[in-house]
Amino acid sequence: MELILEKFKFDEVEEVHSLWSDEPATLYTNFPYLATQEECLQRLAKMKSYYAQRSEHFGPFAVRSKNGKFLGLTGGDAGSSPGEYEIWYFIRREMWGKKVATSAVALLLEMMKRSGRVTSVKAEAVVNNVPSWRFLEKQGFQRANLLPAAHKKNGQAWD
């Protein structure tokens, strides 16, 4: 699928709320389930502050179809050492299985490569999130570490 990555403006509350108000879709992510647009607005303020602290992050980016439809978010967060990054993506559930994540991550990785400042890229997924593991492995990522009970949400903890 042809799409574009557009610098995220942090004021797209309705569009982002469509992601964060989908509780099953947020389960295995670091994004919280947010029932209201007010909660979404507050979370976007925190996210904006986080990204303003370090200019070397890639994104966040709104993932859009060529006609401008909002499909999700993606980005590459700078790590603790120069050149180290962690990518992330969150695609609207109705777009799962339609190569949107594949296209978005490919564009992001290409942008990171062209920058000349990236030496390593990692991604994390919850162990029992099999679709994300399959996706990441198809993108060339390899499983490296297991972090016991590192993902906590809704009173549960997953590796």
TORMARFI-198460 format. One record per residue: x, y, z of N, C-alpha, C in turn; residue number from 1. Coordinates in steps of 0.02 Angstrom, whole numbers. Atoms other than C-alpha are relative to their C-alpha. Layout:
# residues N
n.xx X&n.yy Y&n.zz Z&ca.xx X&ca.yy Y&ca.zz Z&c.xx X&c.yy Y&c.zz Z&pos NUM
...
***
This chain:
# residues 159
n.xx 42&n.yy -59&n.zz 0&ca.xx 0&ca.yy 0&ca.zz 0&c.xx 44&c.yy 62&c.zz 0&pos 1
n.xx -36&n.yy -63&n.zz 1&ca.xx 65&ca.yy 172&ca.zz -45&c.xx -26&c.yy 45&c.zz 55&pos 2
n.xx 19&n.yy -46&n.zz -52&ca.xx 68&ca.yy 289&ca.zz 101&c.xx 55&c.yy 50&c.zz 12&pos 3
n.xx -50&n.yy -50&n.zz -17&ca.xx 159&ca.yy 436&ca.zz 175&c.xx 7&c.yy 4&c.zz 76&pos 4
n.xx -12&n.yy -16&n.zz -70&ca.xx 237&ca.yy 477&ca.zz 342&c.xx 2&c.yy 76&c.zz 4&pos 5
n.xx 6&n.yy -72&n.zz -8&ca.xx 190&ca.yy 652&ca.zz 396&c.xx 17&c.yy 18&c.zz 72&pos 6
n.xx -17&n.yy -22&n.zz -67&ca.xx 265&ca.yy 742&ca.zz 545&c.xx -65&c.yy 9&c.zz 40&pos 7
n.xx 60&n.yy -3&n.zz -41&ca.xx 136&ca.yy 720&ca.zz 683&c.xx -5&c.yy 68&c.zz 34&pos 8
n.xx 10&n.yy -69&n.zz -25&ca.xx 60&ca.yy 885&ca.zz 743&c.xx -24&c.yy 3&c.zz 72&pos 9
n.xx 23&n.yy 4&n.zz -69&ca.xx -4&ca.yy 829&ca.zz 915&c.xx -67&c.yy 34&c.zz 12&pos 10
n.xx 66&n.yy -29&n.zz -10&ca.xx -171&ca.yy 914&ca.zz 885&c.xx -55&c.yy -42&c.zz -34&pos 11
n.xx 46&n.yy 43&n.zz 35&ca.xx -254&ca.yy 771&ca.zz 793&c.xx -36&c.yy -47&c.zz 49&pos 12
n.xx 30&n.yy 37&n.zz -55&ca.xx -356&ca.yy 717&ca.zz 943&c.xx -49&c.yy -53&c.zz -24&pos 13
n.xx 49&n.yy 49&n.zz 23&ca.xx -499&ca.yy 633&ca.zz 851&c.xx 33&c.yy -60&c.zz -34&pos 14
n.xx -33&n.yy 54&n.zz 36&ca.xx -384&ca.yy 533&ca.zz 740&c.xx 37&c.yy -47&c.zz 48&pos 15
n.xx -38&n.yy 41&n.zz -47&ca.xx -271&ca.yy 475&ca.zz 881&c.xx -47&c.yy -35&c.zz 49&pos 16
n.xx 49&n.yy 33&n.zz -45&ca.xx -420&ca.yy 440&ca.zz 993&c.xx -28&c.yy -63&c.zz -32&pos 17
n.xx 23&n.yy 60&n.zz 34&ca.xx -477&ca.yy 316&ca.zz 861&c.xx 47&c.yy -59&c.zz 11&pos 18
n.xx -48&n.yy 53&n.zz -16&ca.xx -318&ca.yy 218&ca.zz 901&c.xx -5&c.yy -18&c.zz 74&pos 19
n.xx -7&n.yy 11&n.zz -72&ca.xx -310&ca.yy 239&ca.zz 1089&c.xx -65&c.yy -19&c.zz 34&pos 20
n.xx 64&n.yy 21&n.zz -30&ca.xx -495&ca.yy 207&ca.zz 1119&c.xx -19&c.yy -71&c.zz -21&pos 21
n.xx 11&n.yy 69&n.zz 21&ca.xx -482&ca.yy 34&ca.zz 1040&c.xx 37&c.yy -45&c.zz 50&pos 22
n.xx -32&n.yy 35&n.zz -55&ca.xx -447&ca.yy -65&ca.zz 1198&c.xx 36&c.yy -64&c.zz -21&pos 23
n.xx -38&n.yy 60&n.zz 21&ca.xx -403&ca.yy -233&ca.zz 1115&c.xx 63&c.yy 17&c.zz -38&pos 24
n.xx -59&n.yy -19&n.zz 39&ca.xx -282&ca.yy -143&ca.zz 999&c.xx 56&c.yy 27&c.zz 44&pos 25
n.xx -52&n.yy -29&n.zz -44&ca.xx -192&ca.yy -57&ca.zz 1144&c.xx 30&c.yy -52&c.zz 46&pos 26
n.xx -20&n.yy 49&n.zz -50&ca.xx -172&ca.yy -216&ca.zz 1247&c.xx 75&c.yy -14&c.zz 2&pos 27
n.xx -70&n.yy 19&n.zz 2&ca.xx 3&ca.yy -264&ca.zz 1191&c.xx 46&c.yy 58&c.zz -17&pos 28
n.xx -40&n.yy -59&n.zz 17&ca.xx 65&ca.yy -86&ca.zz 1164&c.xx 17&c.yy 39&c.zz 63&pos 29
n.xx -16&n.yy -45&n.zz -55&ca.xx 143&ca.yy 46&ca.zz 1273&c.xx -48&c.yy 60&c.zz 2&pos 30
n.xx 50&n.yy -54&n.zz 1&ca.xx -3&ca.yy 159&ca.zz 1229&c.xx -58&c.yy -20&c.zz 44&pos 31
n.xx 56&n.yy 17&n.zz -44&ca.xx -141&ca.yy 170&ca.zz 1358&c.xx -66&c.yy 0&c.zz -37&pos 32
n.xx 69&n.yy -5&n.zz 23&ca.xx -323&ca.yy 136&ca.zz 1325&c.xx -28&c.yy 65&c.zz 29&pos 33
n.xx 28&n.yy -64&n.zz -22&ca.xx -407&ca.yy 306&ca.zz 1334&c.xx -71&c.yy 5&c.zz -25&pos 34
n.xx 71&n.yy 2&n.zz 18&ca.xx -596&ca.yy 309&ca.zz 1337&c.xx -25&c.yy 67&c.zz -28&pos 35
n.xx 26&n.yy -64&n.zz 20&ca.xx -618&ca.yy 496&ca.zz 1312&c.xx 51&c.yy 41&c.zz -40&pos 36
n.xx -45&n.yy -45&n.zz 37&ca.xx -548&ca.yy 629&ca.zz 1197&c.xx 38&c.yy 45&c.zz 48&pos 37
n.xx -36&n.yy -41&n.zz -50&ca.xx -503&ca.yy 731&ca.zz 1352&c.xx 62&c.yy -37&c.zz 25&pos 38
n.xx -57&n.yy 40&n.zz -20&ca.xx -391&ca.yy 589&ca.zz 1412&c.xx 53&c.yy -2&c.zz -56&pos 39
n.xx -44&n.yy 1&n.zz 58&ca.xx -318&ca.yy 581&ca.zz 1237&c.xx 38&c.yy 66&c.zz -5&pos 40
n.xx -31&n.yy -66&n.zz 3&ca.xx -282&ca.yy 767&ca.zz 1239&c.xx 56&c.yy 6&c.zz 52&pos 41
n.xx -50&n.yy -1&n.zz -53&ca.xx -190&ca.yy 750&ca.zz 1405&c.xx 61&c.yy -43&c.zz -17&pos 42
n.xx -54&n.yy 45&n.zz 20&ca.xx -88&ca.yy 603&ca.zz 1341&c.xx 41&c.yy 30&c.zz -57&pos 43
n.xx -37&n.yy -32&n.zz 55&ca.xx -43&ca.yy 697&ca.zz 1182&c.xx 45&c.yy 55&c.zz 26&pos 44
n.xx -43&n.yy -52&n.zz -29&ca.xx 24&ca.yy 840&ca.zz 1289&c.xx 63&c.yy -31&c.zz 30&pos 45
n.xx -59&n.yy 35&n.zz -27&ca.xx 139&ca.yy 717&ca.zz 1379&c.xx 45&c.yy -25&c.zz -55&pos 46
n.xx -38&n.yy 25&n.zz 56&ca.xx 192&ca.yy 640&ca.zz 1215&c.xx 38&c.yy 56&c.zz -34&pos 47
n.xx -32&n.yy -58&n.zz 31&ca.xx 230&ca.yy 811&ca.zz 1141&c.xx 60&c.yy 23&c.zz 42&pos 48
n.xx -55&n.yy -18&n.zz -45&ca.xx 337&ca.yy 853&ca.zz 1293&c.xx 59&c.yy -48&c.zz -6&pos 49
n.xx -52&n.yy 51&n.zz 7&ca.xx 433&ca.yy 689&ca.zz 1278&c.xx 40&c.yy 11&c.zz -64&pos 50
n.xx -35&n.yy -7&n.zz 64&ca.xx 474&ca.yy 717&ca.zz 1094&c.xx 35&c.yy 68&c.zz -6&pos 51
n.xx -33&n.yy -65&n.zz 2&ca.xx 521&ca.yy 899&ca.zz 1123&c.xx 67&c.yy -1&c.zz 37&pos 52
n.xx -61&n.yy 3&n.zz -40&ca.xx 659&ca.yy 846&ca.zz 1243&c.xx 62&c.yy -21&c.zz -39&pos 53
n.xx -57&n.yy 25&n.zz 38&ca.xx 768&ca.yy 762&ca.zz 1111&c.xx -14&c.yy 5&c.zz -75&pos 54
n.xx 12&n.yy -12&n.zz 71&ca.xx 779&ca.yy 821&ca.zz 932&c.xx 22&c.yy -59&c.zz -44&pos 55
n.xx -25&n.yy 55&n.zz 42&ca.xx 864&ca.yy 662&ca.zz 873&c.xx -51&c.yy -57&c.zz -11&pos 56
n.xx 53&n.yy 49&n.zz 14&ca.xx 702&ca.yy 559&ca.zz 881&c.xx -20&c.yy 5&c.zz -74&pos 57
n.xx 32&n.yy 0&n.zz 66&ca.xx 626&ca.yy 509&ca.zz 715&c.xx -75&c.yy -1&c.zz 12&pos 58
n.xx 72&n.yy -3&n.zz -10&ca.xx 447&ca.yy 567&ca.zz 724&c.xx -17&c.yy 31&c.zz 66&pos 59
n.xx 46&n.yy 49&n.zz 29&ca.xx 324&ca.yy 535&ca.zz 783&c.xx -29&c.yy 24&c.zz -66&pos 60
n.xx 30&n.yy -13&n.zz 64&ca.xx 241&ca.yy 523&ca.zz 615&c.xx -71&c.yy -27&c.zz -2&pos 61
n.xx 66&n.yy 26&n.zz 17&ca.xx 60&ca.yy 508&ca.zz 564&c.xx 9&c.yy -42&c.zz -62&pos 62
n.xx -1&n.yy 43&n.zz 59&ca.xx 42&ca.yy 363&ca.zz 443&c.xx -65&c.yy 15&c.zz -37&pos 63
n.xx 58&n.yy -19&n.zz 39&ca.xx -74&ca.yy 418&ca.zz 304&c.xx 0&c.yy -33&c.zz -69&pos 64
n.xx 7&n.yy 23&n.zz 69&ca.xx -141&ca.yy 349&ca.zz 141&c.xx 17&c.yy 59&c.zz -45&pos 65
n.xx -17&n.yy -54&n.zz 48&ca.xx -98&ca.yy 449&ca.zz -15&c.xx -55&c.yy 53&c.zz -1&pos 66
n.xx 55&n.yy -49&n.zz 0&ca.xx -271&ca.yy 532&ca.zz -2&c.xx -8&c.yy 34&c.zz 68&pos 67
n.xx 0&n.yy -35&n.zz -64&ca.xx -234&ca.yy 589&ca.zz 178&c.xx -35&c.yy -34&c.zz 57&pos 68
n.xx 35&n.yy 35&n.zz -54&ca.xx -332&ca.yy 461&ca.zz 279&c.xx 50&c.yy -22&c.zz 54&pos 69
n.xx -43&n.yy 19&n.zz -57&ca.xx -256&ca.yy 434&ca.zz 452&c.xx -4&c.yy -76&c.zz 11&pos 70
n.xx -3&n.yy 73&n.zz -7&ca.xx -199&ca.yy 252&ca.zz 469&c.xx 35&c.yy -21&c.zz 64&pos 71
n.xx -35&n.yy 19&n.zz -60&ca.xx -90&ca.yy 257&ca.zz 624&c.xx 57&c.yy 48&c.zz 15&pos 72
n.xx -58&n.yy -38&n.zz -22&ca.xx 69&ca.yy 319&ca.zz 705&c.xx 62&c.yy -44&c.zz -2&pos 73
n.xx -63&n.yy 36&n.zz -5&ca.xx 252&ca.yy 269&ca.zz 699&c.xx 55&c.yy 49&c.zz 19&pos 74
n.xx -57&n.yy -42&n.zz -17&ca.xx 421&ca.yy 332&ca.zz 755&c.xx 60&c.yy -42&c.zz 18&pos 75
n.xx -62&n.yy 31&n.zz -23&ca.xx 598&ca.yy 293&ca.zz 804&c.xx 28&c.yy 41&c.zz 57&pos 76
n.xx -23&n.yy -36&n.zz -60&ca.xx 650&ca.yy 342&ca.zz 979&c.xx 74&c.yy -11&c.zz 11&pos 77
n.xx -72&n.yy 3&n.zz -15&ca.xx 830&ca.yy 384&ca.zz 1018&c.xx 12&c.yy -38&c.zz 64&pos 78
n.xx -17&n.yy 40&n.zz -59&ca.xx 909&ca.yy 264&ca.zz 1142&c.xx 47&c.yy 37&c.zz 46&pos 79
n.xx -45&n.yy -30&n.zz -50&ca.xx 1029&ca.yy 293&ca.zz 1285&c.xx 70&c.yy 13&c.zz -28&pos 80
n.xx -65&n.yy -10&n.zz 31&ca.xx 1183&ca.yy 282&ca.zz 1173&c.xx -9&c.yy 30&c.zz -70&pos 81
n.xx 6&n.yy -30&n.zz 67&ca.xx 1216&ca.yy 383&ca.zz 1015&c.xx -6&c.yy -54&c.zz -54&pos 82
n.xx 9&n.yy 47&n.zz 55&ca.xx 1155&ca.yy 293&ca.zz 859&c.xx -48&c.yy -56&c.zz 13&pos 83
n.xx 47&n.yy 54&n.zz -17&ca.xx 1039&ca.yy 172&ca.zz 951&c.xx -71&c.yy 27&c.zz -1&pos 84
n.xx 69&n.yy -20&n.zz 7&ca.xx 854&ca.yy 181&ca.zz 912&c.xx -47&c.yy -60&c.zz 11&pos 85
n.xx 53&n.yy 50&n.zz -5&ca.xx 694&ca.yy 87&ca.zz 949&c.xx -59&c.yy 25&c.zz -41&pos 86
n.xx 57&n.yy -19&n.zz 40&ca.xx 556&ca.yy 89&ca.zz 821&c.xx -64&c.yy -24&c.zz 33&pos 87
n.xx 66&n.yy 20&n.zz -24&ca.xx 371&ca.yy 78&ca.zz 861&c.xx -51&c.yy 18&c.zz -54&pos 88
n.xx 53&n.yy -12&n.zz 48&ca.xx 210&ca.yy 77&ca.zz 763&c.xx -66&c.yy -18&c.zz 33&pos 89
n.xx 68&n.yy 15&n.zz -23&ca.xx 24&ca.yy 78&ca.zz 800&c.xx -47&c.yy 16&c.zz -58&pos 90
n.xx 42&n.yy -6&n.zz 60&ca.xx -93&ca.yy 49&ca.zz 654&c.xx -72&c.yy -14&c.zz 20&pos 91
n.xx 72&n.yy 11&n.zz -14&ca.xx -283&ca.yy 63&ca.zz 658&c.xx -17&c.yy -73&c.zz -14&pos 92
n.xx 14&n.yy 71&n.zz 4&ca.xx -354&ca.yy -110&ca.zz 684&c.xx -32&c.yy -21&c.zz -67&pos 93
n.xx 32&n.yy 19&n.zz 64&ca.xx -461&ca.yy -107&ca.zz 526&c.xx 50&c.yy -1&c.zz -58&pos 94
n.xx -52&n.yy 2&n.zz 52&ca.xx -297&ca.yy -87&ca.zz 428&c.xx 49&c.yy -57&c.zz 11&pos 95
n.xx -45&n.yy 57&n.zz -12&ca.xx -211&ca.yy -239&ca.zz 505&c.xx -6&c.yy -49&c.zz -58&pos 96
n.xx 0&n.yy 50&n.zz 53&ca.xx -162&ca.yy -368&ca.zz 375&c.xx -2&c.yy 30&c.zz -70&pos 97
n.xx 4&n.yy -33&n.zz 65&ca.xx -163&ca.yy -239&ca.zz 234&c.xx 66&c.yy 32&c.zz -21&pos 98
n.xx -68&n.yy -23&n.zz 16&ca.xx 26&ca.yy -205&ca.zz 228&c.xx 13&c.yy 73&c.zz 19&pos 99
n.xx -11&n.yy -69&n.zz -21&ca.xx 7&ca.yy -34&ca.zz 310&c.xx 61&c.yy 4&c.zz 46&pos 100
n.xx -58&n.yy 0&n.zz -45&ca.xx 131&ca.yy -74&ca.zz 450&c.xx 64&c.yy -14&c.zz -40&pos 101
n.xx -59&n.yy 16&n.zz 41&ca.xx 250&ca.yy -151&ca.zz 322&c.xx 25&c.yy 61&c.zz -37&pos 102
n.xx -20&n.yy -60&n.zz 37&ca.xx 249&ca.yy 6&ca.zz 216&c.xx 25&c.yy 55&c.zz 46&pos 103
n.xx -20&n.yy -53&n.zz -46&ca.xx 259&ca.yy 125&ca.zz 364&c.xx 69&c.yy -13&c.zz 29&pos 104
n.xx -64&n.yy 16&n.zz -30&ca.xx 404&ca.yy 35&ca.zz 446&c.xx 56&c.yy 2&c.zz -53&pos 105
n.xx -50&n.yy -4&n.zz 54&ca.xx 496&ca.yy 19&ca.zz 279&c.xx 19&c.yy 73&c.zz -13&pos 106
n.xx -15&n.yy -71&n.zz 10&ca.xx 481&ca.yy 208&ca.zz 253&c.xx 40&c.yy 28&c.zz 59&pos 107
n.xx -35&n.yy -23&n.zz -60&ca.xx 537&ca.yy 241&ca.zz 432&c.xx 72&c.yy -24&c.zz 0&pos 108
n.xx -68&n.yy 28&n.zz 0&ca.xx 687&ca.yy 125&ca.zz 420&c.xx 43&c.yy 31&c.zz -55&pos 109
n.xx -38&n.yy -32&n.zz 55&ca.xx 739&ca.yy 200&ca.zz 253&c.xx 20&c.yy 71&c.zz 20&pos 110
n.xx -14&n.yy -68&n.zz -24&ca.xx 728&ca.yy 376&ca.zz 328&c.xx 57&c.yy -2&c.zz 51&pos 111
n.xx -52&n.yy 7&n.zz -51&ca.xx 834&ca.yy 319&ca.zz 475&c.xx 67&c.yy -16&c.zz -32&pos 112
n.xx -62&n.yy 19&n.zz 34&ca.xx 962&ca.yy 239&ca.zz 361&c.xx 31&c.yy 59&c.zz -37&pos 113
n.xx -24&n.yy -57&n.zz 39&ca.xx 975&ca.yy 393&ca.zz 250&c.xx 30&c.yy 55&c.zz 45&pos 114
n.xx -24&n.yy -52&n.zz -45&ca.xx 1007&ca.yy 502&ca.zz 403&c.xx 75&c.yy -7&c.zz 15&pos 115
n.xx -70&n.yy 12&n.zz -14&ca.xx 1178&ca.yy 422&ca.zz 428&c.xx 18&c.yy 1&c.zz 74&pos 116
n.xx -15&n.yy -4&n.zz -72&ca.xx 1163&ca.yy 435&ca.zz 617&c.xx -26&c.yy -60&c.zz 40&pos 117
n.xx 27&n.yy 58&n.zz -34&ca.xx 1085&ca.yy 266&ca.zz 657&c.xx 48&c.yy -58&c.zz -8&pos 118
n.xx -45&n.yy 58&n.zz 1&ca.xx 1198&ca.yy 121&ca.zz 705&c.xx -36&c.yy -65&c.zz 17&pos 119
n.xx 38&n.yy 60&n.zz -16&ca.xx 1070&ca.yy 0&ca.zz 777&c.xx -73&c.yy 18&c.zz 12&pos 120
n.xx 71&n.yy -9&n.zz -8&ca.xx 882&ca.yy -20&ca.zz 779&c.xx -29&c.yy -61&c.zz 33&pos 121
n.xx 33&n.yy 56&n.zz -33&ca.xx 778&ca.yy -126&ca.zz 895&c.xx -75&c.yy 15&c.zz 2&pos 122
n.xx 73&n.yy -5&n.zz -10&ca.xx 593&ca.yy -158&ca.zz 922&c.xx -18&c.yy -50&c.zz 53&pos 123
n.xx 23&n.yy 46&n.zz -53&ca.xx 500&ca.yy -240&ca.zz 1064&c.xx -71&c.yy -23&c.zz -15&pos 124
n.xx 68&n.yy 27&n.zz 5&ca.xx 347&ca.yy -351&ca.zz 1064&c.xx -11&c.yy -49&c.zz 57&pos 125
n.xx 18&n.yy 47&n.zz -53&ca.xx 257&ca.yy -449&ca.zz 1198&c.xx 4&c.yy -70&c.zz -29&pos 126
n.xx -12&n.yy 68&n.zz 24&ca.xx 299&ca.yy -634&ca.zz 1184&c.xx -62&c.yy -31&c.zz -32&pos 127
n.xx 59&n.yy 33&n.zz 28&ca.xx 120&ca.yy -690&ca.zz 1156&c.xx -36&c.yy 42&c.zz -53&pos 128
n.xx 27&n.yy -39&n.zz 55&ca.xx 88&ca.yy -556&ca.zz 1024&c.xx 31&c.yy -27&c.zz -65&pos 129
n.xx -29&n.yy 37&n.zz 56&ca.xx 126&ca.yy -679&ca.zz 884&c.xx -2&c.yy 41&c.zz -65&pos 130
n.xx -2&n.yy -39&n.zz 62&ca.xx 71&ca.yy -565&ca.zz 740&c.xx 55&c.yy 53&c.zz -2&pos 131
n.xx -54&n.yy -50&n.zz 0&ca.xx 193&ca.yy -429&ca.zz 794&c.xx 68&c.yy -33&c.zz -8&pos 132
n.xx -64&n.yy 35&n.zz 9&ca.xx 335&ca.yy -554&ca.zz 809&c.xx 10&c.yy -20&c.zz -73&pos 133
n.xx -6&n.yy 20&n.zz 71&ca.xx 299&ca.yy -622&ca.zz 635&c.xx 17&c.yy 61&c.zz -42&pos 134
n.xx -11&n.yy -61&n.zz 39&ca.xx 291&ca.yy -446&ca.zz 567&c.xx 72&c.yy 24&c.zz 8&pos 135
n.xx -68&n.yy -24&n.zz -12&ca.xx 455&ca.yy -392&ca.zz 649&c.xx 53&c.yy -45&c.zz -32&pos 136
n.xx -47&n.yy 47&n.zz 30&ca.xx 545&ca.yy -549&ca.zz 592&c.xx 1&c.yy 8&c.zz -76&pos 137
n.xx 2&n.yy -12&n.zz 72&ca.xx 486&ca.yy -516&ca.zz 413&c.xx 37&c.yy 64&c.zz -19&pos 138
n.xx -36&n.yy -62&n.zz 12&ca.xx 564&ca.yy -343&ca.zz 428&c.xx 75&c.yy -8&c.zz 12&pos 139
n.xx -71&n.yy 13&n.zz -11&ca.xx 732&ca.yy -424&ca.zz 472&c.xx 22&c.yy 2&c.zz 72&pos 140
n.xx -18&n.yy -1&n.zz -71&ca.xx 727&ca.yy -409&ca.zz 661&c.xx 7&c.yy -72&c.zz 25&pos 141
n.xx -10&n.yy 65&n.zz -31&ca.xx 787&ca.yy -555&ca.zz 766&c.xx -12&c.yy 6&c.zz 75&pos 142
n.xx 11&n.yy 0&n.zz -72&ca.xx 736&ca.yy -602&ca.zz 942&c.xx 68&c.yy -2&c.zz 35&pos 143
n.xx -65&n.yy -4&n.zz -34&ca.xx 877&ca.yy -555&ca.zz 1059&c.xx -5&c.yy -10&c.zz 75&pos 144
n.xx 6&n.yy 3&n.zz -73&ca.xx 817&ca.yy -538&ca.zz 1238&c.xx -71&c.yy -14&c.zz 21&pos 145
n.xx 65&n.yy 10&n.zz -31&ca.xx 674&ca.yy -593&ca.zz 1348&c.xx 0&c.yy 41&c.zz 64&pos 146
n.xx 7&n.yy -41&n.zz -59&ca.xx 620&ca.yy -467&ca.zz 1478&c.xx -59&c.yy -25&c.zz 40&pos 147
n.xx 56&n.yy 29&n.zz -39&ca.xx 517&ca.yy -561&ca.zz 1609&c.xx -46&c.yy 52&c.zz 29&pos 148
n.xx 54&n.yy -42&n.zz -27&ca.xx 353&ca.yy -475&ca.zz 1653&c.xx 12&c.yy 75&c.zz -12&pos 149
n.xx -17&n.yy -70&n.zz 14&ca.xx 416&ca.yy -313&ca.zz 1571&c.xx -60&c.yy 41&c.zz -24&pos 150
n.xx 58&n.yy -37&n.zz 25&ca.xx 248&ca.yy -268&ca.zz 1494&c.xx -58&c.yy -10&c.zz 49&pos 151
n.xx 53&n.yy 4&n.zz -49&ca.xx 116&ca.yy -227&ca.zz 1622&c.xx -59&c.yy 43&c.zz -23&pos 152
n.xx 60&n.yy -37&n.zz 20&ca.xx -62&ca.yy -178&ca.zz 1580&c.xx -60&c.yy -36&c.zz 29&pos 153
n.xx 63&n.yy 26&n.zz -26&ca.xx -232&ca.yy -201&ca.zz 1659&c.xx 10&c.yy -52&c.zz 55&pos 154
n.xx -13&n.yy 46&n.zz -55&ca.xx -159&ca.yy -288&ca.zz 1811&c.xx 34&c.yy -65&c.zz -21&pos 155
n.xx -35&n.yy 60&n.zz 24&ca.xx -69&ca.yy -418&ca.zz 1705&c.xx 71&c.yy 19&c.zz -20&pos 156
n.xx -69&n.yy -11&n.zz 22&ca.xx 114&ca.yy -439&ca.zz 1662&c.xx 19&c.yy -55&c.zz -50&pos 157
n.xx -21&n.yy 47&n.zz 51&ca.xx 186&ca.yy -520&ca.zz 1506&c.xx 74&c.yy 9&c.zz -13&pos 158
n.xx -71&n.yy -2&n.zz 20&ca.xx 362&ca.yy -563&ca.zz 1449&c.xx 5&c.yy 35&c.zz -67&pos 159
***
